[in-house]
Amino acid sequence: MSAHNAQSLITIDTLNNLKANGEKFTCLTAYESTLANVISSAGVEVILVGDSLGMVIQGHNSTLPVTMNDLIYHLKNVSRGNINSHLMADMPFMSYSTKDKALTNAALLMQNGAHSIKLEGGRWICDLTSTLAERGIPVCAHMGLTPQSINRIGGYFVQGRDTDKKEEMISEAKELQSAGASLLLLECIPNDLAGEITKSLSIPVIGIGAGASTDAQVMVIHDLLGISCLEKPPKFIKDFLAENDSVQSAVAAYVKAVKAQKFPAKEHTFF
């Protein structure tokens, strides 16, 4: 039996209500039908069909090689296995380099099962966010560590530690909300900054490596199952399968831990 009402799709309104009520919610990546069904059945509110598939599925050392065709293929598979989770799809590298490309590619994702799309960037994606939102496409803005910009920022490390950068990120988050973003995802930033941004916004904020103050948490399913593709997994992930006897129970334990505010703990948090 699903933890969700099978007739009730998780929508942006659902997530807004959870934030308003102070209830944490969960997000996990999925790339195929069977795990999508397990994840949705466990009560995970948001499934992200992420360009992380470039690393964990395709074996690349970054997300950059992932194409729209790749994303759509995996999105279709996830959509078939999903029960009623909200499906968010990543816009791959350079798929939104112009407004026309963004509109075309976002429409393709929505037509193939997505309920919202995710863009990496700060202030520069405000105009795109407005354009997409005006046309009925919910946008999740992804700030902090943005993997598609890895060659520019120089590596995988914590963002927003200096005062100027903190103020800039807070300002950009507010601007993205004003531009029409429905959700915000923060990756690899200090706990206090994530908390300040979450409190300052009315839209739900999802975190990964952003501490426990965000409205929700997201993990790559492979990391949750202890099979990370990284030689040295980042501190913000936890192997939930190590303490459980099945994939289903590991996912359920993750949901329970996030909602009880026991994950992420201090050892998973940047300060």
C-alpha positions as CSV (number, residue, x, y, z in Angstrom):
1,M,0.0,0.0,0.0
2,S,1.4,3.4,-1.0
3,A,2.2,5.9,1.8
4,H,0.4,8.4,-0.4
5,N,-3.2,8.4,-1.5
6,A,-2.9,6.8,-5.0
7,Q,-5.5,9.4,-6.3
8,S,-3.7,12.4,-5.0
9,L,-0.8,13.7,-7.0
10,I,1.8,15.7,-5.1
11,T,1.7,19.2,-6.5
12,I,3.4,22.5,-5.9
13,D,0.5,23.4,-3.7
14,T,1.1,20.3,-1.6
15,L,4.7,21.3,-1.1
16,N,3.7,24.9,-0.3
17,N,1.3,23.6,2.4
18,L,3.9,21.3,3.9
19,K,6.3,24.3,4.2
20,A,3.5,26.5,5.7
21,N,2.8,23.8,8.3
22,G,6.4,23.3,9.2
23,E,6.5,19.8,7.9
24,K,9.6,18.5,6.2
25,F,9.4,16.6,2.9
26,T,11.7,14.4,0.9
27,C,13.2,14.2,-2.6
28,L,15.2,11.4,-4.2
29,T,16.6,10.9,-7.7
30,A,15.4,8.1,-9.9
31,Y,16.2,7.1,-13.5
32,E,14.1,4.1,-14.2
33,S,10.7,2.6,-13.5
34,T,11.3,0.0,-10.7
35,L,13.1,2.3,-8.3
36,A,10.7,5.1,-9.1
37,N,7.9,2.9,-7.9
38,V,9.7,2.0,-4.7
39,I,10.5,5.6,-4.0
40,S,7.0,6.9,-4.6
41,S,5.5,4.0,-2.6
42,A,7.7,5.0,0.4
43,G,6.0,8.4,0.5
44,V,8.8,10.5,-1.1
45,E,7.1,13.7,-2.2
46,V,9.4,14.6,-5.1
47,I,11.3,12.5,-7.5
48,L,14.1,14.2,-9.4
49,V,15.1,12.8,-12.8
50,G,18.5,14.4,-12.5
51,D,21.4,15.0,-14.9
52,S,23.3,13.1,-12.2
53,L,22.5,10.2,-14.4
54,G,25.5,11.2,-16.4
55,M,27.7,10.0,-13.6
56,V,25.7,7.2,-11.8
57,I,24.1,5.7,-14.9
58,Q,26.4,6.6,-17.9
59,G,29.7,6.6,-16.1
60,H,30.9,10.0,-17.0
61,N,33.0,12.1,-14.5
62,S,30.5,15.1,-14.7
63,T,26.9,15.9,-15.7
64,L,28.0,17.8,-18.8
65,P,27.6,15.0,-21.4
66,V,23.9,14.4,-20.6
67,T,21.6,15.4,-23.5
68,M,17.9,16.2,-23.7
69,N,17.3,12.8,-25.4
70,D,19.0,11.1,-22.4
71,L,16.9,13.1,-19.9
72,I,13.6,12.4,-21.8
73,Y,14.4,8.7,-22.1
74,H,14.9,8.3,-18.3
75,L,12.0,10.7,-17.5
76,K,9.6,8.5,-19.5
77,N,10.8,5.4,-17.6
78,V,10.4,7.1,-14.2
79,S,7.0,8.4,-15.1
80,R,5.8,4.8,-15.8
81,G,6.8,3.7,-12.4
82,N,5.7,6.7,-10.4
83,I,2.6,6.5,-8.3
84,N,1.9,10.0,-7.3
85,S,5.2,11.8,-6.5
86,H,5.9,15.2,-8.0
87,L,8.3,14.6,-10.9
88,M,11.0,17.2,-11.4
89,A,13.3,17.0,-14.4
90,D,16.7,18.6,-14.8
91,M,17.4,20.8,-17.8
92,P,20.7,19.5,-19.1
93,F,23.8,21.5,-19.7
94,M,23.3,24.2,-22.4
95,S,19.6,23.1,-22.9
96,Y,18.6,26.6,-21.7
97,S,21.4,28.7,-23.1
98,T,18.8,30.9,-24.9
99,K,15.2,31.7,-24.2
100,D,13.9,29.9,-27.2
101,K,15.9,26.8,-26.4
102,A,14.7,26.9,-22.8
103,L,11.0,27.1,-23.9
104,T,11.4,24.3,-26.4
105,N,13.3,22.0,-24.1
106,A,11.2,22.7,-21.0
107,A,8.0,22.0,-23.0
108,L,9.5,18.7,-24.1
109,L,10.1,17.7,-20.5
110,M,6.6,18.6,-19.4
111,Q,5.1,16.8,-22.4
112,N,7.0,13.6,-21.4
113,G,5.9,13.5,-17.8
114,A,7.6,16.2,-15.8
115,H,5.6,18.3,-13.4
116,S,8.4,20.9,-12.9
117,I,11.8,21.6,-14.3
118,K,15.1,22.5,-12.6
119,L,17.6,25.2,-13.8
120,E,21.0,25.8,-12.4
121,G,22.0,29.4,-11.8
122,G,21.4,32.6,-9.8
123,R,20.3,36.0,-10.9
124,W,21.0,35.3,-14.6
125,I,18.2,32.8,-14.8
126,C,15.6,35.2,-13.4
127,D,14.4,36.2,-16.9
128,L,14.2,32.6,-18.0
129,T,12.3,31.7,-14.9
130,S,9.8,34.4,-15.5
131,T,9.3,33.3,-19.1
132,L,8.7,29.7,-18.2
133,A,6.5,30.5,-15.2
134,E,4.3,32.8,-17.3
135,R,3.8,29.8,-19.6
136,G,2.7,27.5,-16.9
137,I,6.0,25.6,-16.3
138,P,7.0,25.4,-12.6
139,V,10.6,26.2,-12.1
140,C,13.0,25.0,-9.4
141,A,16.1,27.2,-9.3
142,H,19.3,25.4,-8.2
143,M,21.9,27.6,-6.4
144,G,25.1,27.1,-4.5
145,L,27.3,24.4,-5.9
146,T,26.0,24.0,-9.5
147,P,27.6,21.0,-11.2
148,Q,27.0,22.2,-14.7
149,S,29.3,25.1,-13.9
150,I,32.1,22.9,-12.5
151,N,34.7,24.0,-15.0
152,R,34.1,27.6,-14.2
153,I,34.0,27.4,-10.4
154,G,37.0,25.1,-10.3
155,G,35.8,22.1,-8.3
156,Y,33.3,20.6,-5.9
157,F,33.5,22.7,-2.7
158,V,31.3,24.6,-0.3
159,Q,29.8,27.9,-1.7
160,G,28.7,31.0,0.1
161,R,31.2,31.1,3.1
162,D,32.4,34.7,2.7
163,T,30.1,37.6,3.7
164,D,29.8,39.1,0.3
165,K,28.9,35.8,-1.3
166,K,26.3,35.1,1.4
167,E,24.6,38.5,0.9
168,E,24.6,37.9,-2.9
169,M,23.0,34.5,-2.5
170,I,20.3,35.7,-0.2
171,S,19.5,38.6,-2.7
172,E,19.5,36.2,-5.7
173,A,17.2,33.7,-3.9
174,K,14.7,36.5,-3.3
175,E,15.0,37.7,-6.9
176,L,14.3,34.2,-8.2
177,Q,11.2,33.9,-6.0
178,S,10.0,37.3,-7.3
179,A,10.7,36.1,-10.9
180,G,8.3,33.2,-10.4
181,A,10.4,30.3,-9.2
182,S,8.1,27.7,-7.5
183,L,11.0,26.0,-5.6
184,L,14.6,26.5,-4.7
185,L,17.3,23.9,-4.4
186,L,20.5,24.8,-2.4
187,E,23.6,22.6,-2.7
188,C,26.7,22.6,-0.6
189,I,26.3,25.8,1.4
190,P,26.7,26.5,5.1
191,N,23.9,25.6,7.4
192,D,23.3,29.1,8.7
193,L,23.1,30.6,5.2
194,A,20.6,27.9,4.1
195,G,18.5,28.6,7.2
196,E,18.4,32.3,6.5
197,I,17.4,31.8,2.8
198,T,14.7,29.3,3.8
199,K,13.2,31.6,6.4
200,S,13.3,34.6,4.0
201,L,11.3,32.8,1.2
202,S,7.7,31.7,1.0
203,I,8.5,29.0,-1.6
204,P,9.8,25.6,-0.4
205,V,13.6,25.2,-0.2
206,I,15.2,21.8,-0.9
207,G,18.7,21.2,0.4
208,I,21.6,18.8,-0.3
209,G,24.7,19.5,1.8
210,A,22.8,22.6,3.1
211,G,22.0,21.4,6.7
212,A,18.7,20.6,8.4
213,S,17.1,24.0,8.2
214,T,15.7,23.7,4.7
215,D,12.1,22.6,4.1
216,A,13.2,19.4,2.4
217,Q,16.2,17.2,1.6
218,V,17.3,15.5,-1.6
219,M,19.7,12.7,-2.2
220,V,20.9,10.7,-5.2
221,I,19.4,7.2,-4.8
222,H,22.7,5.5,-5.4
223,D,24.3,7.5,-2.5
224,L,21.4,6.5,-0.2
225,L,22.0,2.8,-1.1
226,G,25.8,3.1,-0.4
227,I,26.8,2.7,-4.0
228,S,28.1,6.1,-4.8
229,C,30.1,6.5,-8.0
230,L,32.5,8.9,-6.2
231,E,35.8,7.6,-4.9
232,K,35.4,9.8,-1.8
233,P,31.7,10.4,-1.1
234,P,30.8,13.8,0.2
235,K,30.1,14.2,3.9
236,F,26.5,15.2,3.3
237,I,25.3,11.8,2.2
238,K,24.4,8.8,4.3
239,D,24.2,5.1,3.4
240,F,20.7,4.2,4.7
241,L,21.0,0.6,3.3
242,A,23.8,-0.2,5.8
243,E,21.3,-0.1,8.7
244,N,18.4,-1.8,6.8
245,D,17.7,-5.1,5.2
246,S,16.2,-4.0,1.9
247,V,16.1,-1.2,-0.6
248,Q,12.4,-0.5,0.4
249,S,13.3,-0.2,4.1
250,A,16.3,2.0,3.4
251,V,14.1,4.5,1.4
252,A,11.5,4.3,4.2
253,A,14.2,5.0,6.8
254,Y,15.4,8.1,4.8
255,V,11.8,9.5,4.7
256,K,11.3,8.9,8.4
257,A,14.7,10.4,9.3
258,V,14.1,13.6,7.3
259,K,10.6,14.1,8.6
260,A,11.8,13.5,12.2
261,Q,14.6,16.0,11.6
262,K,17.2,13.4,12.4
263,F,18.8,13.7,8.9
264,P,20.9,15.5,8.0
265,A,22.8,15.4,11.4
266,K,25.8,17.6,12.3
267,E,28.2,15.2,10.7
268,H,26.5,15.7,7.3
269,T,26.5,19.5,7.7
270,F,28.8,22.4,6.6
271,F,29.2,25.3,9.0
